[in-house]
């Protein structure tokens, strides 16, 4: 089997094609989520939180040989976690709304027994008591 035919067989497997489609759709969905958080959620939260930005937080842990401070920039990590929580919360709310739209309307409760069934149940109960 030639290298080209082996590659063609590998590339055309369903899982590889599905993965490629998933990556493309995931990239596009990532842009939608970034826009939702950046353009809708953050402006709505800015009056409440102000301008939350942790990226400048850090601690000097040493000085390099060139005399520059060596910083432990924990603020960038905190900012990334903050943004992740906002994105996760936004996605959760969107998916919750979508699931609510998908949910079928609650059906009416099943009708009670007919008059004949009620009479038959009463007869059964009377016979069971004997």
VODRENMI-900203 format. One line per field, with one value per atom (N, C-alpha, C, O): residue number from 1; residue in three letters; chain; atom name; x, y, z. Coordinates in nm, 4 decimals. Layout:
% residues N
nr [NUM  ...]
rest [ALA  ...]
kette [A  ...]
atom [CA  ...]
X [X  ...]
Y [Y  ...]
Z [Z  ...]
% end
This chain:
% residues 130
nr [1  1  1  1  2  2  2  2  3  3  3  3  4  4  4  4  5  5  5  5  6  6  6  6  7  7  7  7  8  8  8  8  9  9  9  9  10  10  10  10  11  11  11  11  12  12  12  12  13  13  13  13  14  14  14  14  15  15  15  15  16  16  16  16  17  17  17  17  18  18  18  18  19  19  19  19  20  20  20  20  21  21  21  21  22  22  22  22  23  23  23  23  24  24  24  24  25  25  25  25  26  26  26  26  27  27  27  27  28  28  28  28  29  29  29  29  30  30  30  30  31  31  31  31  32  32  32  32  33  33  33  33  34  34  34  34  35  35  35  35  36  36  36  36  37  37  37  37  38  38  38  38  39  39  39  39  40  40  40  40  41  41  41  41  42  42  42  42  43  43  43  43  44  44  44  44  45  45  45  45  46  46  46  46  47  47  47  47  48  48  48  48  49  49  49  49  50  50  50  50  51  51  51  51  52  52  52  52  53  53  53  53  54  54  54  54  55  55  55  55  56  56  56  56  57  57  57  57  58  58  58  58  59  59  59  59  60  60  60  60  61  61  61  61  62  62  62  62  63  63  63  63  64  64  64  64  65  65  65  65  66  66  66  66  67  67  67  67  68  68  68  68  69  69  69  69  70  70  70  70  71  71  71  71  72  72  72  72  73  73  73  73  74  74  74  74  75  75  75  75  76  76  76  76  77  77  77  77  78  78  78  78  79  79  79  79  80  80  80  80  81  81  81  81  82  82  82  82  83  83  83  83  84  84  84  84  85  85  85  85  86  86  86  86  87  87  87  87  88  88  88  88  89  89  89  89  90  90  90  90  91  91  91  91  92  92  92  92  93  93  93  93  94  94  94  94  95  95  95  95  96  96  96  96  97  97  97  97  98  98  98  98  99  99  99  99  100  100  100  100  101  101  101  101  102  102  102  102  103  103  103  103  104  104  104  104  105  105  105  105  106  106  106  106  107  107  107  107  108  108  108  108  109  109  109  109  110  110  110  110  111  111  111  111  112  112  112  112  113  113  113  113  114  114  114  114  115  115  115  115  116  116  116  116  117  117  117  117  118  118  118  118  119  119  119  119  120  120  120  120  121  121  121  121  122  122  122  122  123  123  123  123  124  124  124  124  125  125  125  125  126  126  126  126  127  127  127  127  128  128  128  128  129  129  129  129  130  130  130  130]
rest [UNK  UNK  UNK  UNK  UNK  UNK  UNK  UNK  UNK  UNK  UNK  UNK  UNK  UNK  UNK  UNK  UNK  UNK  UNK  UNK  UNK  UNK  UNK  UNK  UNK  UNK  UNK  UNK  UNK  UNK  UNK  UNK  UNK  UNK  UNK  UNK  UNK  UNK  UNK  UNK  UNK  UNK  UNK  UNK  UNK  UNK  UNK  UNK  UNK  UNK  UNK  UNK  UNK  UNK  UNK  UNK  UNK  UNK  UNK  UNK  UNK  UNK  UNK  UNK  UNK  UNK  UNK  UNK  UNK  UNK  UNK  UNK  UNK  UNK  UNK  UNK  UNK  UNK  UNK  UNK  UNK  UNK  UNK  UNK  UNK  UNK  UNK  UNK  UNK  UNK  UNK  UNK  UNK  UNK  UNK  UNK  UNK  UNK  UNK  UNK  UNK  UNK  UNK  UNK  UNK  UNK  UNK  UNK  UNK  UNK  UNK  UNK  UNK  UNK  UNK  UNK  UNK  UNK  UNK  UNK  UNK  UNK  UNK  UNK  UNK  UNK  UNK  UNK  UNK  UNK  UNK  UNK  UNK  UNK  UNK  UNK  UNK  UNK  UNK  UNK  UNK  UNK  UNK  UNK  UNK  UNK  UNK  UNK  UNK  UNK  UNK  UNK  UNK  UNK  UNK  UNK  UNK  UNK  UNK  UNK  UNK  UNK  UNK  UNK  UNK  UNK  UNK  UNK  UNK  UNK  UNK  UNK  UNK  UNK  UNK  UNK  UNK  UNK  UNK  UNK  UNK  UNK  UNK  UNK  UNK  UNK  UNK  UNK  UNK  UNK  UNK  UNK  UNK  UNK  UNK  UNK  UNK  UNK  UNK  UNK  UNK  UNK  UNK  UNK  UNK  UNK  UNK  UNK  UNK  UNK  UNK  UNK  UNK  UNK  UNK  UNK  UNK  UNK  UNK  UNK  UNK  UNK  UNK  UNK  UNK  UNK  UNK  UNK  UNK  UNK  UNK  UNK  UNK  UNK  UNK  UNK  UNK  UNK  UNK  UNK  UNK  UNK  UNK  UNK  UNK  UNK  UNK  UNK  UNK  UNK  UNK  UNK  UNK  UNK  UNK  UNK  UNK  UNK  UNK  UNK  UNK  UNK  UNK  UNK  UNK  UNK  UNK  UNK  UNK  UNK  UNK  UNK  UNK  UNK  UNK  UNK  UNK  UNK  UNK  UNK  UNK  UNK  UNK  UNK  UNK  UNK  UNK  UNK  UNK  UNK  UNK  UNK  UNK  UNK  UNK  UNK  UNK  UNK  UNK  UNK  UNK  UNK  UNK  UNK  UNK  UNK  UNK  UNK  UNK  UNK  UNK  UNK  UNK  UNK  UNK  UNK  UNK  UNK  UNK  UNK  UNK  UNK  UNK  UNK  UNK  UNK  UNK  UNK  UNK  UNK  UNK  UNK  UNK  UNK  UNK  UNK  UNK  UNK  UNK  UNK  UNK  UNK  UNK  UNK  UNK  UNK  UNK  UNK  UNK  UNK  UNK  UNK  UNK  UNK  UNK  UNK  UNK  UNK  UNK  UNK  UNK  UNK  UNK  UNK  UNK  UNK  UNK  UNK  UNK  UNK  UNK  UNK  UNK  UNK  UNK  UNK  UNK  UNK  UNK  UNK  UNK  UNK  UNK  UNK  UNK  UNK  UNK  UNK  UNK  UNK  UNK  UNK  UNK  UNK  UNK  UNK  UNK  UNK  UNK  UNK  UNK  UNK  UNK  UNK  UNK  UNK  UNK  UNK  UNK  UNK  UNK  UNK  UNK  UNK  UNK  UNK  UNK  UNK  UNK  UNK  UNK  UNK  UNK  UNK  UNK  UNK  UNK  UNK  UNK  UNK  UNK  UNK  UNK  UNK  UNK  UNK  UNK  UNK  UNK  UNK  UNK  UNK  UNK  UNK  UNK  UNK  UNK  UNK  UNK  UNK  UNK  UNK  UNK  UNK  UNK  UNK  UNK  UNK  UNK  UNK  UNK  UNK  UNK  UNK  UNK  UNK  UNK  UNK  UNK  UNK  UNK  UNK  UNK  UNK  UNK  UNK  UNK  UNK  UNK  UNK  UNK  UNK  UNK  UNK  UNK  UNK  UNK  UNK  UNK  UNK  UNK  UNK  UNK  UNK  UNK  UNK  UNK  UNK  UNK  UNK  UNK  UNK  UNK  UNK  UNK  UNK  UNK  UNK  UNK  UNK  UNK  UNK  UNK  UNK  UNK  UNK  UNK  UNK  UNK  UNK]
kette [A  A  A  A  A  A  A  A  A  A  A  A  A  A  A  A  A  A  A  A  A  A  A  A  A  A  A  A  A  A  A  A  A  A  A  A  A  A  A  A  A  A  A  A  A  A  A  A  A  A  A  A  A  A  A  A  A  A  A  A  A  A  A  A  A  A  A  A  A  A  A  A  A  A  A  A  A  A  A  A  A  A  A  A  A  A  A  A  A  A  A  A  A  A  A  A  A  A  A  A  A  A  A  A  A  A  A  A  A  A  A  A  A  A  A  A  A  A  A  A  A  A  A  A  A  A  A  A  A  A  A  A  A  A  A  A  A  A  A  A  A  A  A  A  A  A  A  A  A  A  A  A  A  A  A  A  A  A  A  A  A  A  A  A  A  A  A  A  A  A  A  A  A  A  A  A  A  A  A  A  A  A  A  A  A  A  A  A  A  A  A  A  A  A  A  A  A  A  A  A  A  A  A  A  A  A  A  A  A  A  A  A  A  A  A  A  A  A  A  A  A  A  A  A  A  A  A  A  A  A  A  A  A  A  A  A  A  A  A  A  A  A  A  A  A  A  A  A  A  A  A  A  A  A  A  A  A  A  A  A  A  A  A  A  A  A  A  A  A  A  A  A  A  A  A  A  A  A  A  A  A  A  A  A  A  A  A  A  A  A  A  A  A  A  A  A  A  A  A  A  A  A  A  A  A  A  A  A  A  A  A  A  A  A  A  A  A  A  A  A  A  A  A  A  A  A  A  A  A  A  A  A  A  A  A  A  A  A  A  A  A  A  A  A  A  A  A  A  A  A  A  A  A  A  A  A  A  A  A  A  A  A  A  A  A  A  A  A  A  A  A  A  A  A  A  A  A  A  A  A  A  A  A  A  A  A  A  A  A  A  A  A  A  A  A  A  A  A  A  A  A  A  A  A  A  A  A  A  A  A  A  A  A  A  A  A  A  A  A  A  A  A  A  A  A  A  A  A  A  A  A  A  A  A  A  A  A  A  A  A  A  A  A  A  A  A  A  A  A  A  A  A  A  A  A  A  A  A  A  A  A  A  A  A  A  A  A  A  A  A  A  A  A  A  A  A  A  A  A  A  A  A  A  A  A  A  A  A  A  A  A  A  A  A  A  A  A  A  A  A  A  A  A  A  A  A  A  A  A  A  A  A  A  A  A  A  A  A  A  A]
atom [N  CA  C  O  N  CA  C  O  N  CA  C  O  N  CA  C  O  N  CA  C  O  N  CA  C  O  N  CA  C  O  N  CA  C  O  N  CA  C  O  N  CA  C  O  N  CA  C  O  N  CA  C  O  N  CA  C  O  N  CA  C  O  N  CA  C  O  N  CA  C  O  N  CA  C  O  N  CA  C  O  N  CA  C  O  N  CA  C  O  N  CA  C  O  N  CA  C  O  N  CA  C  O  N  CA  C  O  N  CA  C  O  N  CA  C  O  N  CA  C  O  N  CA  C  O  N  CA  C  O  N  CA  C  O  N  CA  C  O  N  CA  C  O  N  CA  C  O  N  CA  C  O  N  CA  C  O  N  CA  C  O  N  CA  C  O  N  CA  C  O  N  CA  C  O  N  CA  C  O  N  CA  C  O  N  CA  C  O  N  CA  C  O  N  CA  C  O  N  CA  C  O  N  CA  C  O  N  CA  C  O  N  CA  C  O  N  CA  C  O  N  CA  C  O  N  CA  C  O  N  CA  C  O  N  CA  C  O  N  CA  C  O  N  CA  C  O  N  CA  C  O  N  CA  C  O  N  CA  C  O  N  CA  C  O  N  CA  C  O  N  CA  C  O  N  CA  C  O  N  CA  C  O  N  CA  C  O  N  CA  C  O  N  CA  C  O  N  CA  C  O  N  CA  C  O  N  CA  C  O  N  CA  C  O  N  CA  C  O  N  CA  C  O  N  CA  C  O  N  CA  C  O  N  CA  C  O  N  CA  C  O  N  CA  C  O  N  CA  C  O  N  CA  C  O  N  CA  C  O  N  CA  C  O  N  CA  C  O  N  CA  C  O  N  CA  C  O  N  CA  C  O  N  CA  C  O  N  CA  C  O  N  CA  C  O  N  CA  C  O  N  CA  C  O  N  CA  C  O  N  CA  C  O  N  CA  C  O  N  CA  C  O  N  CA  C  O  N  CA  C  O  N  CA  C  O  N  CA  C  O  N  CA  C  O  N  CA  C  O  N  CA  C  O  N  CA  C  O  N  CA  C  O  N  CA  C  O  N  CA  C  O  N  CA  C  O  N  CA  C  O  N  CA  C  O  N  CA  C  O  N  CA  C  O  N  CA  C  O  N  CA  C  O  N  CA  C  O  N  CA  C  O  N  CA  C  O  N  CA  C  O  N  CA  C  O  N  CA  C  O  N  CA  C  O  N  CA  C  O  N  CA  C  O  N  CA  C  O  N  CA  C  O  N  CA  C  O  N  CA  C  O  N  CA  C  O  N  CA  C  O  N  CA  C  O  N  CA  C  O  N  CA  C  O]
X [0.0858  0.0000  0.0905  0.1844  0.0617  0.1476  0.1186  0.0144  0.2121  0.1988  0.0790  0.0071  0.0563  -0.0560  -0.1897  -0.2808  -0.2020  -0.3293  -0.3512  -0.4646  -0.2437  -0.2571  -0.3026  -0.3889  -0.2430  -0.2815  -0.4258  -0.5006  -0.4645  -0.6031  -0.6997  -0.8024  -0.6672  -0.7532  -0.7623  -0.8701  -0.6486  -0.6476  -0.7279  -0.8081  -0.7061  -0.7704  -0.9202  -0.9943  -0.9654  -1.1074  -1.1862  -1.3063  -1.1197  -1.1935  -1.2934  -1.2693  -1.4036  -1.5089  -1.4636  -1.5012  -1.3831  -1.3432  -1.2536  -1.2632  -1.1674  -1.0790  -1.1598  -1.1379  -1.2519  -1.3358  -1.4243  -1.4402  -1.4817  -1.5639  -1.4818  -1.5295  -1.3586  -1.2716  -1.2421  -1.2435  -1.2157  -1.1880  -1.3080  -1.2932  -1.4263  -1.5479  -1.5670  -1.6036  -1.5427  -1.5553  -1.4590  -1.4954  -1.3363  -1.2377  -1.2806  -1.2708  -1.3281  -1.3714  -1.4912  -1.4938  -1.5890  -1.7071  -1.6686  -1.7202  -1.5790  -1.5328  -1.4619  -1.4787  -1.3831  -1.3150  -1.4165  -1.4053  -1.5147  -1.6181  -1.6989  -1.7314  -1.7315  -1.8069  -1.7244  -1.7791  -1.5926  -1.5040  -1.5103  -1.5067  -1.5196  -1.5324  -1.6655  -1.6727  -1.7704  -1.9023  -1.8988  -1.9494  -1.8391  -1.8320  -1.7458  -1.7810  -1.6339  -1.5476  -1.6222  -1.6089  -1.7000  -1.7790  -1.8876  -1.9126  -1.9523  -2.0562  -1.9994  -2.0585  -1.8850  -1.8253  -1.7695  -1.7932  -1.6955  -1.6301  -1.7241  -1.7051  -1.8253  -1.9131  -2.0465  -2.1124  -2.0882  -2.2181  -2.2035  -2.2543  -2.1339  -2.1271  -2.0390  -2.0809  -1.9179  -1.8262  -1.8802  -1.8723  -1.9347  -1.9926  -2.1085  -2.1273  -2.1862  -2.2965  -2.2447  -2.3069  -2.1308  -2.0744  -1.9859  -1.9592  -1.9402  -1.8464  -1.9038  -1.8273  -2.0330  -2.0821  -2.0772  -2.0610  -2.0912  -2.0920  -1.9485  -1.9162  -1.8642  -1.7294  -1.6255  -1.5152  -1.6581  -1.5561  -1.4685  -1.5110  -1.3493  -1.2593  -1.1707  -1.0663  -1.2134  -1.1388  -1.0254  -1.0478  -0.9029  -0.7861  -0.6770  -0.6200  -0.6498  -0.5516  -0.4127  -0.3183  -0.3985  -0.2750  -0.1503  -0.0404  -0.1631  -0.0451  0.0010  0.1057  -0.0745  -0.0360  0.0818  0.0854  0.1765  0.2925  0.3776  0.3590  0.4705  0.5614  0.7037  0.7328  0.7909  0.9307  0.9939  0.9939  1.0487  1.1074  1.2605  1.3253  1.3176  1.4634  1.5008  1.4149  1.6291  1.6817  1.7751  1.8600  1.7582  1.8421  1.9836  2.0101  2.0737  2.2130  2.2239  2.3168  2.1306  2.1312  2.0701  2.0659  2.0230  1.9667  1.8178  1.7599  1.7552  1.6106  1.5387  1.5876  1.4236  1.3499  1.2889  1.2400  1.2927  1.2277  1.0938  1.0886  0.9855  0.8515  0.7756  0.7847  0.7016  0.6056  0.4712  0.4084  0.4277  0.3081  0.1832  0.1295  0.1383  0.0185  -0.1079  -0.2128  -0.0993  -0.2155  -0.2656  -0.3864  -0.1746  -0.2162  -0.2922  -0.3902  -0.2471  -0.3155  -0.4548  -0.5517  -0.4657  -0.5961  -0.6905  -0.8095  -0.6376  -0.7200  -0.7709  -0.8863  -0.6864  -0.7278  -0.8369  -0.9335  -0.8223  -0.9259  -1.0564  -1.1634  -1.0492  -1.1681  -1.2400  -1.3621  -1.1637  -1.2237  -1.2826  -1.3892  -1.2156  -1.2673  -1.4014  -1.4955  -1.4103  -1.5352  -1.6471  -1.7596  -1.6178  -1.7202  -1.7635  -1.8824  -1.6673  -1.7001  -1.7815  -1.8812  -1.7405  -1.8129  -1.9550  -2.0494  -1.9710  -2.1035  -2.1896  -2.3085  -2.1301  -2.2048  -2.2501  -2.3648  -2.1603  -2.1962  -2.3054  -2.3993  -2.2940  -2.3951  -2.5321  -2.6314  -2.5380  -2.6657  -2.7248  -2.8456  -2.6404  -2.6885  -2.7405  -2.8477  -2.6662  -2.7087  -2.8352  -2.9227  -2.8441  -2.9649  -3.0864  -3.1937  -3.0701  -3.1804  -3.2167  -3.3346  -3.1167  -3.1422  -3.2151  -3.3103  -3.1714  -3.2376  -3.3811  -3.4680  -3.4066  -3.5433  -3.6320  -3.7492  -3.5752  -3.6527  -3.6776  -3.7811  -3.5829  -3.5962  -3.6959  -3.7592  -3.7099  -3.7925  -3.9368  -3.9935  -3.9963  -4.1361  -4.2286  -4.1991  -4.3402  -4.4390  -4.4919  -4.5115  -4.5150  -4.5658  -4.7029  -4.7908  -4.7178  -4.8441  -4.9467  -4.9125  -5.0703  -5.1785  -5.1728  -5.1325  -5.2128  -5.2120  -5.3088  -5.4086  -5.2808  -5.3692  -5.5097  -5.5248  -5.6099  -5.7468  -5.7722  -5.7112  -5.8629  -5.8980  -5.9716  -6.0042  -5.9970  -6.0663  -6.2098  -6.2730  -6.2570  -6.3944  -6.4918  -6.4511  -6.6187  -6.7208  -6.7258  -6.7441  -6.7096  -6.7116  -6.5941  -6.6101  -6.4755  -6.3576  -6.3744  -6.3366  -6.4308  -6.4539  -6.5481  -6.5231  -6.6566  -6.7506  -6.6845  -6.7061  -6.6050  -6.5351  -6.4365  -6.4225  -6.3683  -6.2767  -6.3533  -6.3081  -6.4692  -6.5501  -6.5978  -6.5957  -6.6409  -6.6832  -6.5665  -6.5828  -6.4473  -6.3286  -6.2986  -6.2708  -6.3044  -6.2759  -6.3769  -6.3396  -6.5077  -6.6114  -6.5880  -6.6026  -6.5520  -6.5242  -6.3995  -6.3924  -6.3020  -6.1788  -6.2055  -6.1354  -6.3042  -6.3354  -6.4033  -6.3965  -6.4677  -6.5400  -6.4492  -6.4947]
Y [-0.1172  0.0000  0.1236  0.1323  0.2187  0.3362  0.4355  0.4304  0.5241  0.6260  0.7158  0.7530  0.7509  0.8381  0.7704  0.8338  0.6419  0.5733  0.5523  0.5598  0.5261  0.5136  0.6457  0.6477  0.7566  0.8881  0.9201  0.9742  0.8864  0.9121  0.8335  0.8865  0.7069  0.6244  0.6834  0.6875  0.7290  0.7892  0.9195  0.9412  1.0044  1.1365  1.1279  1.2163  1.0249  1.0151  0.9336  0.9125  0.8887  0.8195  0.9166  1.0372  0.8642  0.9488  1.0305  1.1469  0.9707  1.0424  1.1617  1.2647  1.1507  1.2616  1.3755  1.4919  1.3427  1.4455  1.5116  1.6337  1.4315  1.4874  1.5801  1.6858  1.5401  1.6236  1.7559  1.8614  1.7510  1.8740  1.9674  2.0880  1.9119  1.9935  2.0516  2.1683  1.9714  2.0196  2.1322  2.2273  2.1229  2.2282  2.3579  2.4654  2.3477  2.4680  2.5324  2.6539  2.4522  2.5060  2.5595  2.6628  2.4908  2.5381  2.6719  2.7575  2.6902  2.8187  2.9299  3.0382  2.9027  3.0035  3.0310  3.1463  2.9272  2.9450  3.0216  3.0995  3.0003  3.0752  3.2244  3.3048  3.2613  3.4039  3.4594  3.5731  3.3787  3.4230  3.4433  3.5433  3.3485  3.3588  3.4779  3.5506  3.4982  3.6123  3.7436  3.8365  3.7515  3.8722  3.8886  3.9998  3.7792  3.7859  3.8401  3.9282  3.7873  3.8314  3.9726  4.0568  3.9984  4.1288  4.2427  4.3548  4.2150  4.3223  4.3322  4.4359  4.2267  4.2294  4.2184  4.3028  4.1140  4.0875  4.1893  4.2470  4.2119  4.3029  4.4460  4.5073  4.5026  4.6364  4.6405  4.7406  4.5323  4.5288  4.5206  4.5748  4.4530  4.4398  4.5571  4.5748  4.6366  4.7439  4.8464  4.8954  4.8832  4.9753  4.9135  4.9845  4.7826  4.7144  4.6920  4.7223  4.6389  4.6007  4.7079  4.7001  4.8073  4.9023  4.8355  4.7404  4.8832  4.8194  4.7207  4.7573  4.5972  4.4923  4.4476  4.3973  4.4664  4.4247  4.3864  4.4715  4.2578  4.2062  4.1900  4.1536  4.2164  4.1802  4.2485  4.1957  4.3634  4.4341  4.3855  4.4285  4.2979  4.2497  4.1532  4.0672  4.1689  4.0811  4.1064  4.2052  4.0169  4.0263  4.0096  3.9187  4.0988  4.0852  3.9772  3.9860  3.8736  3.7625  3.7645  3.6984  3.8400  3.8482  3.9615  4.0306  3.9776  4.0733  3.9965  3.9195  4.0185  3.9474  4.0030  4.1049  3.9359  3.9804  4.1161  4.1919  4.1474  4.2754  4.3860  4.5016  4.3518  4.4507  4.4722  4.5600  4.3919  4.4049  4.3177  4.2106  4.3632  4.2808  4.1573  4.1640  4.0465  3.9234  3.9186  3.9139  3.9199  3.9298  3.7986  3.7268  3.7702  3.6610  3.7266  3.7843  3.7170  3.7891  3.7047  3.6464  3.6989  3.6217  3.6922  3.6290  3.8213  3.8977  3.8517  3.8457  3.8193  3.7702  3.6385  3.6146  3.5544  3.4283  3.4542  3.3914  3.5453  3.5793  3.6371  3.6053  3.7222  3.7810  3.6724  3.6768  3.5756  3.4658  3.3829  3.3435  3.3563  3.2808  3.3593  3.3016  3.4902  3.5755  3.5718  3.5575  3.5848  3.5808  3.4438  3.4345  3.3368  3.2014  3.1845  3.1293  3.2317  3.2180  3.2946  3.2453  3.4141  3.4902  3.4187  3.4130  3.3647  3.2935  3.1682  3.1409  3.0919  2.9699  3.0037  2.9337  3.1101  3.1517  3.1957  3.1640  3.2682  3.3130  3.1946  3.1898  3.0999  2.9816  2.9028  2.8555  2.8884  2.8171  2.8820  2.8126  3.0142  3.0837  3.0684  3.0497  3.0764  3.0604  2.9190  2.9009  2.8190  2.6802  2.6514  2.5775  2.7098  2.6918  2.7497  2.6893  2.8663  2.9262  2.8413  2.8249  2.7875  2.7021  2.5754  2.5331  2.5151  2.3930  2.4202  2.3347  2.5369  2.5716  2.5821  2.5447  2.6330  2.6421  2.5049  2.4825  2.4129  2.2781  2.1928  2.1040  2.2189  2.1360  2.1365  2.2433  2.0201  2.0166  2.0733  2.0694  2.1257  2.1803  2.0674  1.9558  2.0952  1.9881  1.9426  2.0234  1.8115  1.7575  1.7571  1.7613  1.7520  1.7497  1.6176  1.5158  1.6184  1.4925  1.3937  1.4344  1.2666  1.1683  1.1774  1.2051  1.1542  1.1639  1.0551  0.9482  1.0850  0.9884  0.8696  0.8698  0.7697  0.6509  0.6867  0.7758  0.6146  0.6366  0.5836  0.5173  0.6133  0.5687  0.4159  0.3586  0.3505  0.2044  0.1469  0.0512  0.2057  0.1574  0.1772  0.0908  0.2906  0.3166  0.2126  0.1609  0.1813  0.0803  -0.0568  -0.1296  -0.0910  -0.2195  -0.2257  -0.3305  -0.1153  -0.1126  -0.1301  -0.2009  -0.0656  -0.0800  -0.2242  -0.2767  -0.2893  -0.4291  -0.5171  -0.6067  -0.4917  -0.5683  -0.5544  -0.6532  -0.4322  -0.4079  -0.4789  -0.5349  -0.4769  -0.5454  -0.6966  -0.7613  -0.7519  -0.8957  -0.9320  -1.0404  -0.8427  -0.8710  -0.8711  -0.9399  -0.7964  -0.7922  -0.9204  -0.9510  -0.9960  -1.1183  -1.2313  -1.3409]
Z [0.0000  0.0000  0.0000  0.0791  -0.0889  -0.0999  0.0119  0.0772  0.0312  0.1352  0.1070  0.1997  -0.0181  -0.0543  -0.0248  0.0283  -0.0591  -0.0329  0.1170  0.1643  0.1923  0.3364  0.3986  0.4864  0.3516  0.4037  0.3671  0.4485  0.2443  0.2029  0.2905  0.3327  0.3183  0.4036  0.5443  0.6035  0.5973  0.7309  0.7343  0.8252  0.6363  0.6356  0.6124  0.6556  0.5460  0.5135  0.6162  0.5998  0.7205  0.8271  0.8869  0.8919  0.9314  0.9859  1.1055  1.1189  1.1927  1.3136  1.2815  1.3483  1.1814  1.1457  1.0856  1.1191  0.9981  0.9358  1.0420  1.0421  1.1323  1.2397  1.3287  1.3701  1.3577  1.4397  1.3694  1.4328  1.2400  1.1652  1.1671  1.1867  1.1469  1.1512  1.2910  1.3053  1.3934  1.5308  1.5624  1.6315  1.5126  1.5367  1.4691  1.5282  1.3455  1.2734  1.3431  1.3625  1.3801  1.4480  1.5858  1.6285  1.6554  1.7853  1.7762  1.8631  1.6721  1.6521  1.6292  1.6867  1.5454  1.5194  1.6465  1.6748  1.7229  1.8464  1.9484  2.0265  1.9485  2.0374  2.0110  2.1042  1.8841  1.8498  1.8991  1.9456  1.8888  1.9361  2.0872  2.1380  2.1586  2.3045  2.3456  2.4385  2.2775  2.3094  2.2877  2.3673  2.1810  2.1561  2.2612  2.3077  2.2990  2.4022  2.5325  2.5950  2.5730  2.6989  2.6868  2.7734  2.5794  2.5642  2.5314  2.5786  2.4508  2.4021  2.4744  2.4669  2.5444  2.6112  2.7631  2.8371  2.8093  2.9532  3.0254  3.1258  2.9757  3.0444  3.0510  3.1575  2.9421  2.9561  3.0557  3.1248  3.0634  3.1599  3.3028  3.3942  3.3237  3.4578  3.4990  3.6179  3.4040  3.4379  3.5354  3.6185  3.5322  3.6353  3.7754  3.8746  3.7827  3.9124  3.9626  4.0775  3.8748  3.9151  3.8909  3.9449  3.8112  3.7702  3.6665  3.6009  3.6515  3.5548  3.6298  3.6836  3.6324  3.7005  3.6109  3.5008  3.6589  3.5826  3.6818  3.7501  3.6880  3.7821  3.7202  3.7904  3.5908  3.5207  3.5748  3.5579  3.6390  3.6884  3.8261  3.8746  3.8885  4.0210  4.0100  3.9220  4.0996  4.0999  4.2223  4.2933  4.2461  4.3594  4.3070  4.2294  4.3509  4.3115  4.3978  4.5206  4.3309  4.4068  4.4037  4.4849  4.3106  4.3028  4.2070  4.1523  4.1894  4.0926  3.9998  4.0447  3.8711  3.7747  3.7770  3.8408  3.7074  3.7003  3.6330  3.6609  3.5454  3.4762  3.5625  3.5204  3.6823  3.7723  3.7559  3.8198  3.6701  3.6502  3.7534  3.7894  3.8005  3.8979  3.8311  3.7183  3.9015  3.8571  3.9299  4.0528  3.8518  3.9093  3.8980  3.7984  4.0019  3.9994  3.9699  4.0586  3.8443  3.7988  3.8203  3.7262  3.9432  3.9746  3.9269  3.9147  3.8998  3.8542  3.7189  3.6964  3.6286  3.4966  3.5114  3.4409  3.6022  3.6277  3.6852  3.6426  3.7807  3.8384  3.7332  3.7320  3.6446  3.5382  3.4439  3.4013  3.4110  3.3241  3.3907  3.3254  3.5196  3.5920  3.5954  3.5759  3.6199  3.6229  3.4881  3.4826  3.3798  3.2460  3.2174  3.1566  3.2599  3.2399  3.3106  3.2535  3.4348  3.5105  3.4405  3.4323  3.3900  3.3176  3.1901  3.1588  3.1173  2.9939  3.0260  2.9592  3.1271  3.1636  3.2080  3.1716  3.2862  3.3313  3.2134  3.2077  3.1198  3.0023  2.9172  2.8728  2.8947  2.8165  2.8875  2.8234  3.0192  3.0960  3.0790  3.0574  3.0887  3.0772  2.9363  2.9214  2.8337  2.6958  2.6740  2.6162  2.7193  2.6998  2.7804  2.7353  2.8994  2.9797  2.9073  2.9084  2.8444  2.7687  2.6476  2.6163  2.5799  2.4628  2.5061  2.4405  2.6154  2.6640  2.7058  2.6884  2.7600  2.7990  2.6745  2.6776  2.5655  2.4413  2.3802  2.3174  2.3984  2.3424  2.4196  2.3625  2.5478  2.6351  2.5858  2.5623  2.5701  2.5240  2.6313  2.7508  2.5846  2.6779  2.7653  2.7172  2.8928  2.9791  2.9302  2.9001  2.9233  2.8747  2.9882  3.1063  2.9486  3.0469  3.1225  3.0664  3.2491  3.3232  3.2596  3.2000  3.2714  3.2085  3.2698  3.3888  3.1882  3.2402  3.3442  3.3412  3.4352  3.5386  3.4780  3.3593  3.5590  3.5066  3.4661  3.5228  3.3674  3.3215  3.4273  3.5227  3.4094  3.5053  3.5122  3.6197  3.3970  3.3936  3.4717  3.5475  3.4530  3.5252  3.6751  3.7542  3.7142  3.8568  3.9158  4.0247  3.8445  3.8930  3.9033  4.0002  3.8045  3.8077  3.9247  3.9877  3.9544  4.0686  4.1991  4.2890  4.2094  4.3299  4.3473  4.4587  4.2379  4.2436  4.2857  4.3685  4.2284  4.2641  4.4128  4.4807  4.4626  4.6052  4.6946  4.7977  4.6552  4.7340  4.7356  4.8394  4.6208  4.6134  4.6935  4.7515  4.6970  4.7712  4.9218  4.9959  4.9684  5.1107  5.1572  5.2763  5.0711  5.1094  5.1342  5.1672]
% end
